[in-house]
Amino acid sequence: MKIPFIKKNISLFKKKQTFNFIDLSRQRKSKNKKGLTLKKIIDKNIQSVFDHGQYILGPEVKQLEEELKIFTGAEHALGVSSGTDALLIALMALGVKENDEVITTSFSFFATAEVISLLKAKPVFIDIEPNTYNIDPNKIEEKINPRTKAILAVSLYGQPADFKKINSIADKYSIPVIEDAAQSFGSEQNGIKSCNLSTIGVTSFFPSKPLGCYGDGGACFTNDLELANKMRMISNHGQEKRYFHTSIGINGRIDTLQAAILLAKLEFYPDEIKKRKSIGEYYSKKLQEIGINSTPKINKESTSVYAQFTIQVTSRDKFQEKLKVLGIPTAIHYPKILPMQPVFKSLDSKELEKTYKIAFESSQKVISLPFHPWLEKKEINNIVSKISETL
Ligand SMILES: Cc1ncc(COP(=O)(O)O)c(C=O)c1O
């Protein structure tokens, strides 16, 4: 009779299960076909950089660029210092300058619009589609005028924006299109990889991105040789050859060490993409079973890498607080739409809420749940059952 009593007391001391929003430590334990862990391969790759000592533009950078070309199908790939710098380099290569206008989404991470302003050009914000959270292509054409220098569309949360429609509008006016694929590297639209869906594609290898390095990193992609050459020069101080500068550029090179880490991770990435897809679908199914229907909506011509697994809830603050107590971390991507950021705010709030209705309403309700390719079904079940306790 004493045994159940002891058991009960032990269970009182059982550690509460907590979850990581993203768990990169599990990634390091993944094994390749030869049974080598990612950790081991990264250690070997890093050691080899220490051995040759070419920390800037070493052979790993060239090798990474070759592999990125194969992965995306783009003819040219350039490793750069971050996703933000990739955007900046792309805009500079297109000649964006003071008083130009760049049409972009109202709902993204700040960097998307920041780089436009950094060049003293004007971001012209557009509302989003309700299902994908991406720029609404039907609202682009009315904003095009002789000052429009580019369209910068973001593939948010892992799913490409509607590039078929965006490219056809851009073609009509001979305007180049940039894809900010910081969150969508590895996804596809009509069988074409994100980063290769427009004039220039750029991505970020920030550690928490679907393909991340161990610091800052990014890449630019294009099928246009002239733009590829320009971007390469800009990323290296506008040098045509050593100490011969024919344009103004930046220090925008990717580190050799980060390239070595990415080369190791790239081998594992196709398998991670498959896992991301099946976990995303399972998560959605389980959430729908408890009445949450605001799960990610993926268009039939696209795939998603679920950089974020984002749903919508009302009373978000309370929901977030309750989940925190239950050991489930969450994040808000993003609480404030770009035109409402203090630095961009030109109209009063009520006016902005009306103009960017879908983006604004989304910003009030979106919440991202823990998501990574190593989440197990039983963990998802556990998270979903805790969510159901809060409803
Ligand atoms: C949509 C988007 N654009 C640009 C960036 C900037 O990338 P990075 O942090 O590598 O500069 C990010 C990163 O969070 C992003 O999510």
Ligand as a Chemical Component Dictionary entry (heavy atoms), coordinates in Angstrom:
data_LIG
# 
_chem_comp.id                   LIG 
_chem_comp.type                 NON-POLYMER 
_chem_comp.pdbx_formal_charge   0 
_chem_comp.three_letter_code    LIG 
# 
loop_
_chem_comp_atom.comp_id 
_chem_comp_atom.atom_id 
_chem_comp_atom.alt_atom_id 
_chem_comp_atom.type_symbol 
_chem_comp_atom.charge 
_chem_comp_atom.model_Cartn_x 
_chem_comp_atom.model_Cartn_y 
_chem_comp_atom.model_Cartn_z 
_chem_comp_atom.pdbx_ordinal 
LIG C1 C1 C 0 12.731 38.846 -43.736 1  
LIG C2 C2 C 0 14.111 39.158 -43.253 2  
LIG N1 N1 N 0 14.873 39.994 -43.985 3  
LIG C3 C3 C 0 16.135 40.291 -43.615 4  
LIG C4 C4 C 0 16.686 39.770 -42.467 5  
LIG C5 C5 C 0 18.066 40.177 -42.066 6  
LIG O1 O1 O 0 18.945 39.100 -42.022 7  
LIG P1 P1 P 0 20.271 39.174 -41.094 8  
LIG O2 O2 O 0 19.841 39.073 -39.683 9  
LIG O3 O3 O 0 21.070 37.997 -41.542 10 
LIG O4 O4 O 0 20.934 40.449 -41.390 11 
LIG C6 C6 C 0 15.933 38.905 -41.668 12 
LIG C7 C7 C 0 16.471 38.355 -40.424 13 
LIG O5 O5 O 0 15.815 38.197 -39.429 14 
LIG C8 C8 C 0 14.599 38.595 -42.075 15 
LIG O6 O6 O 0 13.831 37.779 -41.358 16 
# 
loop_
_chem_comp_bond.comp_id 
_chem_comp_bond.atom_id_1 
_chem_comp_bond.atom_id_2 
_chem_comp_bond.value_order 
_chem_comp_bond.pdbx_ordinal 
LIG C1 C2 SING 1  
LIG C2 N1 SING 2  
LIG C2 C8 DOUB 3  
LIG N1 C3 DOUB 4  
LIG C3 C4 SING 5  
LIG C4 C5 SING 6  
LIG C4 C6 DOUB 7  
LIG C5 O1 SING 8  
LIG O1 P1 SING 9  
LIG P1 O2 DOUB 10 
LIG P1 O3 SING 11 
LIG P1 O4 SING 12 
LIG C6 C7 SING 13 
LIG C6 C8 SING 14 
LIG C7 O5 DOUB 15 
LIG C8 O6 SING 16 
# 
